[in-house]
Amino acid sequence: MAGHTVTRAQLTEAVYQEVGLSRNESAELVESVIAEISDALERGEMVKISSFGSFAVRRKGQRIGRNPKTGQEVPISPRRVLVFRASHTLKHQINGTQNRFVTASAAVAGAGAATERRAR
C-alpha cells in the first residue's frame, strides 16, 4: 500500500487543472458534490457513480457483543453503517486487469479460430 491520502484540496487542485475553473469555483464544485453525496446518504438513498462504485446506508439491528478483555456480554445498539461497493471497472483498474467482457470476447474469438484450424 502506498500510504498516500487524497484530500479535498488535492481534488480541488485537480478540478482547477483539468476543467479550468478558478480555484474558488473548483473548491465550490468539490464541496457541492461531496455535500450532495452526503445528503443523499443521510436520507437513506443509494449513490451510484458509474465506473466507480456505489455507496449505500445499511441498517444493522441490535445484537449481543462481547467485551474482548472481560468476556462480558454487552448489547450493541442498532445503527446505520455506510457501505461502499466498488464497480467491476474500478476493481479491474486497481488490479491492472482488462474488463472481463473484453477478455471473454477475446477467448470466444480465439476458440473460434482454433475450431476453424481443426476443421482444415
Contact map, one row per residue, 1 for C-alpha under 8 A:
111000000000000000000000000000000000000000000000000000000000000000000000000000000000000000000000000000000000000000000000
111100000000000000000000000000000000000000000000000000000000000000000000000000000000000000000000000000000000000000000000
111110000000000000000000000000000000000000000000000000000000000000000000000000000000000000000000000000000000000000000000
011111000000000000000000000000000000000000000000000000000000000000000000000000000000000000000000000000000000000000000000
001111100000000000000000000000000000000000000000000000000000000000000000000000000000000000000000000000000000000000000000
000111110110000000000000000000000000000000000000000000000000000000000000000000000000000000000000000000000000000000000000
000011111110000000000000000000000000000000000000000000000000000000000000000000000000000000000000000000000000000000000000
000001111111000000000000000001000000000000000000000000000000000000000000000000000000000000000000000000000000000000000000
000000111111100000000000001000000000000000000000000000000000000000000000000000000000000000000000000000000000000000000000
000001111111110000000000000000000000000000000000000000000000000000000000000000000000000000000000000000000000000000000000
000001111111111000000000000001000000000000000000000000000000000000000000000000000000000000000000000000000000000000000000
000000011111111100000010011001000000000000000000000000000000000000000000000000000000000000000000000000000000000000000000
000000001111111110000010010000000000000000000000000000000000000000000000000000000000000000000000000000000000000000000000
000000000111111111000000000000000000000000000000000000000000000000000000000000000000000000000000000000000000000000000000
000000000011111111111000010000000000000000000000000000000000000000000000000000000000000000000000000000000000000000000000
000000000001111111111110010000000000000000000000000000000000000000000000000000000000000000000000000000000000000000000000
000000000000111111110000000000000000000000000000000000000000000000000000000000000000000000000000000000000000000000000000
000000000000011111110000000000000000000000000000000000000000000000000000000000000000000000000000000000000000000000000000
000000000000001111111000000000000000000000000000000000000000000000000000000000000000000000000000000000000000000000000000
000000000000001111111100000000000000000000000000000000000000000000000000000000000000000000000000000000000000000000000000
000000000000001100111111110000000000000000000000000000000000000000000000000000000000000000000000000000000000000000000000
000000000000000100011111110000000000000000000000000000000000000000000000000000000000000000000000000000000000000000000000
000000000001100100001111111000000000000000000000000000000000000000000000000000000000000000000000000000000000000000000000
000000000000000000001111111100000000000000000000000000000000000000000000000000000000000000000000000000000000000000000000
000000000000000000001111111110000000000000000000000000000000000000000000000000000000000000000000000000000000000000000000
000000000001101100001111111111000000000000000000000000000000000000000000000000000000000000000000000000000000000000000000
000000001001000000000011111111100000000000000000000000000000000000000000000000000000000000000000000000000000000000000000
000000000000000000000001111111110000000000000000000000000000000000000000000000000000000000000000000000000000000000000000
000000000000000000000000111111111000000000000000000000000000000000000000000000000000000000000000000000000000000000000000
000000010011000000000000011111111100000000000000000000000000000000000000000000000000000000000000000000000000000000000000
000000000000000000000000001111111110000000000000000000000000000000000000000000000000000000000000000000000000000000000000
000000000000000000000000000111111111000000000000000000000000000000000000000000000000000000000000000000000000000000000000
000000000000000000000000000011111111100000000000000000000000000000000000000000000000000000000000000000000000000000000000
000000000000000000000000000001111111110000000000000000000000000000000000000000000000000000000000000000000000000000000000
000000000000000000000000000000111111111000000000000000000000000000000000000000000000000000000000000000000000000000000000
000000000000000000000000000000011111111100000000000000000000000000000000000000000000000000000000000000000000000000000000
000000000000000000000000000000001111111110000010000000000000000000000000000000000000000000000000000000000000000000000000
000000000000000000000000000000000111111111000000000000000000000000000000000000000000000000000000000000000000000000000000
000000000000000000000000000000000011111111100000000000000000000000000000000000000000000000000000000000000000000000000000
000000000000000000000000000000000001111111111110000000000000000000000000000000000000000000000000000000000000000000000000
000000000000000000000000000000000000111111111110000000111000000000000000000000000000000000000000000000000000000000000000
000000000000000000000000000000000000011111111000000000000000000000000000000000000000000000000000000000000000000000000000
000000000000000000000000000000000000001111111000000000000000000000000000000000000000000000000000000000000000000000000000
000000000000000000000000000000000000000111111100000000011000000000000000000000000000000000000000000000000000000000000000
000000000000000000000000000000000000000111111110000000011000000000000000000000000000000000000000000000000000000000000000
000000000000000000000000000000000000000110011111000001111000000000000000000000000000000000000000000000000000000000000000
000000000000000000000000000000000000100110001111100001110000000000000000000000000000000000000000000000000000000000000000
000000000000000000000000000000000000000000000111110111100000000000000000000000000000000000000000000000000000000000000000
000000000000000000000000000000000000000000000011111111000000000000000000000000000000000000000000000000000000000000000000
000000000000000000000000000000000000000000000001111110000000000000000000000000000000001000000000000000000000000000000000
000000000000000000000000000000000000000000000000111110000000000000000000000000000000001111000000000000000000000000000000
000000000000000000000000000000000000000000000001111111000000000000000000000000000000011011000000000000000000000000000000
000000000000000000000000000000000000000000000001111111100000000000000000000000000001111001000000000000000000000000000000
000000000000000000000000000000000000000000000111100111110000000000000000000000000001111000000000000000000000000000000000
000000000000000000000000000000000000000010000111000011111000000000000000000000000111100000000000000000000000000000000000
000000000000000000000000000000000000000010011110000001111100000000000000000000000111000000000000000000000000000000000000
000000000000000000000000000000000000000010011100000000111110000000000000000000011110000000000000000000000000000000000000
000000000000000000000000000000000000000000000000000000011111000000000000000000011110000000000000000000000000000000000000
000000000000000000000000000000000000000000000000000000001111100000000000000001111000000000000000000000000000000000000000
000000000000000000000000000000000000000000000000000000000111110000000000000001111000000000000000000000000000000000000000
000000000000000000000000000000000000000000000000000000000011111000000000000011100000000000000000000000000000000000000000
000000000000000000000000000000000000000000000000000000000001111100000000001111100000000000000000000000000000000000000000
000000000000000000000000000000000000000000000000000000000000111110000000001111000000000000000000000000000000000000000000
000000000000000000000000000000000000000000000000000000000000011111000000111100000000000000000000000000000000000000000000
000000000000000000000000000000000000000000000000000000000000001111100000111100000000000000000000000000000000000000000000
000000000000000000000000000000000000000000000000000000000000000111110011110000000000000000000000000000000000000000000000
000000000000000000000000000000000000000000000000000000000000000011111111110000000000000000000000000000000000000000000000
000000000000000000000000000000000000000000000000000000000000000001111111000000000000000000000000000000000000000000000000
000000000000000000000000000000000000000000000000000000000000000000111110000000000000000000000000000000000000000000000000
000000000000000000000000000000000000000000000000000000000000000000111111000000000000000000000000000000000000000000000000
000000000000000000000000000000000000000000000000000000000000000001111111100000000000000000000000000000000000000000000000
000000000000000000000000000000000000000000000000000000000000000001110111110000000000000000000000000000000000000000000000
000000000000000000000000000000000000000000000000000000000000000111100011111000000000000000000000000000000000000000000000
000000000000000000000000000000000000000000000000000000000000000111100001111100000000000000000000000000000000000000000000
000000000000000000000000000000000000000000000000000000000000011110000000111110000000000000000000000000000000000000000000
000000000000000000000000000000000000000000000000000000000000011110000000011111000000000000000000000000000000000000000000
000000000000000000000000000000000000000000000000000000000000111000000000001111100000000000000000000000000000000000000000
000000000000000000000000000000000000000000000000000000000011111000000000000111110000000000000000000000000000000000000000
000000000000000000000000000000000000000000000000000000000011110000000000000011111000000000000000000000000000000000000000
000000000000000000000000000000000000000000000000000000001111000000000000000001111100000000000000000000000000000000000000
000000000000000000000000000000000000000000000000000000001111000000000000000000111110000000000000000000000000000000000000
000000000000000000000000000000000000000000000000000000111100000000000000000000011111000000000000000000000000000000000000
000000000000000000000000000000000000000000000000000000111100000000000000000000001111100000000000000000000000000000000000
000000000000000000000000000000000000000000000000000011110000000000000000000000000111110000000000000000000000000000000000
000000000000000000000000000000000000000000000000000011100000000000000000000000000011111000000000000000000000000000000000
000000000000000000000000000000000000000000000000000111000000000000000000000000000001111101100000000000000000000000000000
000000000000000000000000000000000000000000000000011111000000000000000000000000000000111111100000000000000000000000000000
000000000000000000000000000000000000000000000000001000000000000000000000000000000000011111110000001000000000000000000000
000000000000000000000000000000000000000000000000001100000000000000000000000000000000001111111000001000000000000000000000
000000000000000000000000000000000000000000000000001110000000000000000000000000000000011111111100000000000000000000000000
000000000000000000000000000000000000000000000000000000000000000000000000000000000000011111111110000000000000000000000000
000000000000000000000000000000000000000000000000000000000000000000000000000000000000000111111111111000000000000000000000
000000000000000000000000000000000000000000000000000000000000000000000000000000000000000011111111110000000000000000000000
000000000000000000000000000000000000000000000000000000000000000000000000000000000000000001111111100000000000000000000000
000000000000000000000000000000000000000000000000000000000000000000000000000000000000000000111111100000000000000000000000
000000000000000000000000000000000000000000000000000000000000000000000000000000000000000000011111110000000000000000000000
000000000000000000000000000000000000000000000000000000000000000000000000000000000000000000011111111000000000000000000000
000000000000000000000000000000000000000000000000000000000000000000000000000000000000000000011001111101100000000000000000
000000000000000000000000000000000000000000000000000000000000000000000000000000000000000110010000111111100000000000000000
000000000000000000000000000000000000000000000000000000000000000000000000000000000000000000000000011111110000000000000000
000000000000000000000000000000000000000000000000000000000000000000000000000000000000000000000000001111111000000000000000
000000000000000000000000000000000000000000000000000000000000000000000000000000000000000000000000011111111100000000000000
000000000000000000000000000000000000000000000000000000000000000000000000000000000000000000000000011111111110000000000000
000000000000000000000000000000000000000000000000000000000000000000000000000000000000000000000000000111111111000000000000
000000000000000000000000000000000000000000000000000000000000000000000000000000000000000000000000000011111111100000000000
000000000000000000000000000000000000000000000000000000000000000000000000000000000000000000000000000001111111110000000000
000000000000000000000000000000000000000000000000000000000000000000000000000000000000000000000000000000111111111000000000
000000000000000000000000000000000000000000000000000000000000000000000000000000000000000000000000000000011111111100000000
000000000000000000000000000000000000000000000000000000000000000000000000000000000000000000000000000000001111111110000000
000000000000000000000000000000000000000000000000000000000000000000000000000000000000000000000000000000000111111111000000
000000000000000000000000000000000000000000000000000000000000000000000000000000000000000000000000000000000011111111100000
000000000000000000000000000000000000000000000000000000000000000000000000000000000000000000000000000000000001111111110000
000000000000000000000000000000000000000000000000000000000000000000000000000000000000000000000000000000000000111111111000
000000000000000000000000000000000000000000000000000000000000000000000000000000000000000000000000000000000000011111111100
000000000000000000000000000000000000000000000000000000000000000000000000000000000000000000000000000000000000001111111110
000000000000000000000000000000000000000000000000000000000000000000000000000000000000000000000000000000000000000111111111
000000000000000000000000000000000000000000000000000000000000000000000000000000000000000000000000000000000000000011111111
000000000000000000000000000000000000000000000000000000000000000000000000000000000000000000000000000000000000000001111111
000000000000000000000000000000000000000000000000000000000000000000000000000000000000000000000000000000000000000000111111
000000000000000000000000000000000000000000000000000000000000000000000000000000000000000000000000000000000000000000011111
